[in-house]
Amino acid sequence: MSDKDTRSGVRIEPPERLLMGPGPSNPDPAVLRAMSQNMVGHLDPYFLEVMDRTMEMLRAVFRTTNHHTIPMSGTGTSGLEMIMLNLIEPGDDVVVAVIGYFGQRLAEMATRAGARVRVLEAPFGEIVEPERFAEELRNRPAKLVALVHAETSTGAEQPITEVAALARDHGALVAVDCVTSLGGMPVEVDAWGVDAAGSCSQKCLGAPPGLGPVTFGPRAIEAVGKRRSKPSTWYMDLGLLFKYWGETGADKQRAFHHTAPVSSIFAFHEALRLVLAEGLESRWQRHRDAHKALVDGLQKLGLTLFTPEHHRLPMLNVINIPDGVDDARVRGALLERGIEIAGGFGPLQGKTWRVGLMGMNADPAKIQRLIGALREVLA
């Protein structure tokens, strides 16, 4: 490299990858084109219209009428932390279901928000049965019950409907991490009785990383309004954010809060448009069909899934690594062929691979490419 190259830097030219890990997934080319559209200001009248349309489409994807439904500026983690920091005050009792790494992370967020956290834990690959929530809440009430719908570290689906009903019967709010599930399997915020939910832009919704879609229902908004003190966060303060995004019935004169990532929201708007154009039910079915095709292909290679069949996720598949097979070498060999998959988390590290079938990548041709490459590498 010459001195001139060192001073001026090198133009980036990322390799082409088939992203079959737990996220990000490959965005549709139309989404990437939307991201490169002309820049406008974050208070430009055109952008305010885009914000309104984005909120409207996001409500449809979350299956909710909640006004307070936005793509938070920040990755999916920011949206989940926003939920915890707005709903929890120091000293509040919170019950968190932990069925993997991301449940542990919810518990840590609640602890840092000052909650007295009680954890209901299940072994990796398993779920927390509803009766355990009922028993816990009978013994001692809680302000909030938080759980992960689709546990990305184990490939397990935690049932929501019965848990949400139990929590509400005991006066608790319900917050759900839908980071991996939204757009790839049924998420019914209103029908399930969920008070707050958070997701991400880069998995089944098929946009680039950088946004954390969240929705807050009436009970959650009421709880925020009754806080004894302001949230410890300024950036994620729900009240301040909606002076920018627009409260119910507010006119277009919105107050500056932060400089929104305009290009990212253009891309997210296009991704949501494509999701709704396909139809949510059709999209959910496509992810289920992709999962079946992957399982069939893995069986022909003599590979099995770690997660019990009755609560497996369609879009995140955790594969047992056969004895004598080197995890890192296989993933490295796949990457040389342009395919990315991920290793296991925590106690599953070195024992499992994680394969994501998300958005555009829930596709038979891409699954066959992965299976063919695995066949070559394992041979």
N, C-alpha and C positions, 0 to 999 in steps of 0.2 A: 504494500500500500504506500502511495506517495505521500509527501507532506501535505500536498493539496487535498488529497482524499481524507487525510486525518483531520484537517481543519474544517472541511466542509461537510464531513459525514458521508455516509453511503446511503443511497436510496434503498428503502426496504423493498424486498421482493419475496413475500412469504411463500413457502411451498404450498402446493395444492394438497389438501388433506380431506379424507373422508372421516368425519368426526363421529365415531361410533362409541364414544365414551359417555360419561354421565352429564355432559354439557361442557361447553356450548355445542349446539348442533349446527349444521350447515344452513345458513339462511337461504331463502329463495333469492335468485338474482334480482327480482323486482324489489325486494326489501333492501338490498345493497344499493340499487339505483336510487331508491327513495332517500337513502342516507346521504347521497352525494348531490342532492338538489340544492338550489340556491339558498344561501344563508339569509335568514331574516332575524330581526330582533326578537327577544323573548317576550316583549310587550307589543309587538306588531299586531295590528288587527287580524291579519291573515293567520298568524300563529295562534292567537286566542281562539279562532274558529277551529283550528286543528286540535287544540287542547280539548274543546268541547266535544268534538267528534270522537276523539280518542277515549274520553271518559265514557261516552255513550256506548261505544263498541266494547270497552272493557267490562262494563256492567253486563252486557249480553254474554260475554265469555265466562264471567264469574257466576252467571245465572242469578243476578240480583237487581233490585231496584235502588240499592243504596246510592244516594247522591255522592257520598264521600268515597269515591272510587277513582284512584289515580295511579299513574306509573311514577312512583317515587324516584327522584334523581339519586341513583346509587344502585348497586347490585341488589339481588334478592335478599341478601343478608340485611341490608339497610332497611328494607320494608318490614322485615320481621322484628328488627330492633325498634323500629318506629312503633309497632304495635305494642311491644312490651313496655316501652318507656312512657307511652301515653296512657295505657290502661292500668299500669301498676304504680302504686305509691309505696314508699317505705313502710314496712310492717304489714302489708297485705299478704294474705295467705293465697298461695298459688299451687295448683297440682299440675305436674308435668308428666306426660307419658313418655318414657324413653325406651325405644325399640332399636336404637342405633345411634350413630355419631350425631346426627342432626337433632335428635331429641335431647341428647346431652347438651348440645349448643343452646337449645331453647331454655333448658334449666339454668345454664350459666347466664344467659341474658336476663332471665327473671331475677336471679340472685343479685346481679349487678344493679338492677333497678331497685333493689332494697326489699324484695319479697322474702317471705318465709316459705321456702320451696319444699314441697313434698313430692318425691319422685315415685312413680309407679313404673317399675322396670320389668322388661321381658328379655330373655336371651336373644342374641342376634339371630334374625330370621323369623322370630315369633312376634306376636302382637300382644297388647294388653287387652284382656277381655273386659267387656262392659261392666260385668258385675264387680270388678275390682274398683272401678270408679265409684259405683254406687256405695260400696262398703266404705270407701275412703271419705266420701262426702257425708255419709250418715254419721261417721265418727267425729268429723270436724268439718264445718263449712269452709268454703274458699271463695275468694272473689273471682278467680279466673281458673279455667281448665285449659291447658295448652297441649297440643299434640301435633305430630307430623302425619299428614295423610299418606304420603308416599316416601318411605324412608330410603334415601338414595344410597346409603351404605350397605343395606341388606336386601333391597329389592322387595320389601314387604309393604302391603297395603293395610294401614290401620283403619278399621271401620269408624265412621264418623257419626252416622245418623243416631244410633242408640245412645252413644256417649254424649252427644250434644243435648238430646232430650233429657237424659239423667242430670246433666249439669244445670240445665235451665230449671228443672224441677227443684233443685237444691239452691237456686238463686245465684248460680255462678255464670259468669260470662264464658264464652267459648272462642278460643283463638286457634286457628289452624294454619300450619305451614303447608301450602300447596305448591311449593317451588317446583317439584318434579311432575306433579299430576296435572296442573292446569293446562288445558288444551289437548291432553292426550288420553284422558279418561274422565268419567263423569265427576264434575265438581258442581254442587248445587247449594250455593251459599244460603239462599233464602229458604229453600225446601228443607234443608238439613237443620236450620236454626242456628247457623254459625254467625257470631257477632263480629268477628274480624278475621280476615284471611290475607296472607301474603304469598306472592309467587316471585317469578323472575322473568326476564325477557328472553333468555337465550336457550331455553330447553324446548318444550313441545310447542311454544308459541312461535319459535323460529325467527327471532330477531337477534341482533348482536347483544352481548352482555352490556350491562350498564344501567338497567332500570329495574325497580322493584315494585311491581304492581301490588296495590293494597286496596282493600275495601273495608269500610267500617259501617256497621249497621246502627239502627236507632238506639239500642241498649248500650252499645259501645260509646256512641256520641254523648249519651246522657251521663255515662260514667265519667267521661273526660270533663264534662261540664261541672260535675260535682267534686272535682279534685280539690283537696285542701291546699295544694300549692301547685305552682307551675311545674311542668315536666323538667327534668334535669337537662334535657337537650333543647337547644334553640333551633337547630337546623331541622329537626324532625318533629317539632311542636305542631300538632295537628291543627290547632287554631290558627297559628300563623300561616301555615301552608295554604289553608283554604281561603285566606284573604287574597292569595295569588291565584289559586285554581278556581275560586269562585264559590261562595256559599249559595245555598238554595235561594233562588229569587234575586241574586245579586246581579247588578248590571255589569257591563264590560269594563268598568273602571276598576281594575284590580290593583291591589297593592303589591309593590315589589317585595319579594322575599328572597329569592336567589336567582341566578342566571340559569334557567332551565337548559338542559342539553338538547338544543333545538334539533340537530341532525338525528340524534338518537330517537327522539319522539317522532320525527318523520318516518324513520324506519319502523318503529313500533306501530305506528298508525297503519302502515302498509301491511305489516304482519298480521295485525288484527283483522284487517279487511279481507285478507286471504283466508284466514281461519273461518270467518263467518260466511264467506263466499262458498267454501267447501261444505259448510254445515257442521255444527258441533257433533251431532250423532254420527255422521259419516266419518268425521275425523277420528272419533273414539273407536269406531269399528275398524278403521284402517290401522290404528295402533294395535288393536287386538289381533288382527290378521297378521301383522308383521311379527308379533310375538310368537304366534303359532308357527309361522314359517321358520323363524330362528330356532325354535325348540326342535322342530323336525330335522333341520340341518345339523344341529348339534348332536342329536341322537345318532345320526348316521356316522358321526365322527367318534362316537363312544363317549361324548361329554354330557354331563348332567348339571342341573341347576341346584344351587344351594338352598333357595327359598322354597318352603313347602308349597305345593301346587295351589292349595285352596286360598292363599292370599298373596300370590305372586303379582307383581306389577307387570303391565304389558310393555312399558317403555324403558324399564331399567331391569336388566337381567344379570343376575350374579351367578357366574359359572364356576363350578368346582375345578380347580387345577389338578390334573392327574398326577399321581405319585411319580416322582422322578423328572417332572417337567419344570424347567426354570422359568418362573414368572417373568422376570425382567427381559430375558433373552427372547421369549416369544413376543412380548410387546414391542421390543426393539426391532425384531424382524418384520412385524406387521407395519411398523412405522416406516421402515425402508420401502415397503410396498404402498405407502401413502395412506395407511389406515391407522387411526388412533383408537385404542381401547384403554381402559383404566385398570389399575390393580385394586386390591381389596383395602378396606379400612380397618384400623384397630386390630382386633383378634383375627380378622380375615385377611390381613396383609400377608402376601406370599402364598395364600391358600385359594384365592378366588380372583377372577377377572370380572369387571363390570362393563357390560355392553349396553349402550343406550340406543334405542330406536325412537328417535324424537323428531317431530315435525317432518321435514322433507325426507329424513333418513328412515322413516317407517315405510320402507319401499322394498319390494321383492328383489329388484335388481341389485340394490346395494347390499342386501342381506346375502345374496348369493356371492357377491364379490368378497364379503367378509368370510363366509364359509369356505370358499375356494382358497383364500389366502391362509386360513387356519389349517386347512388340509395340507397345504404345501409345507407350512412351517412345522407342524407337528410330525410330518413324515420324516 
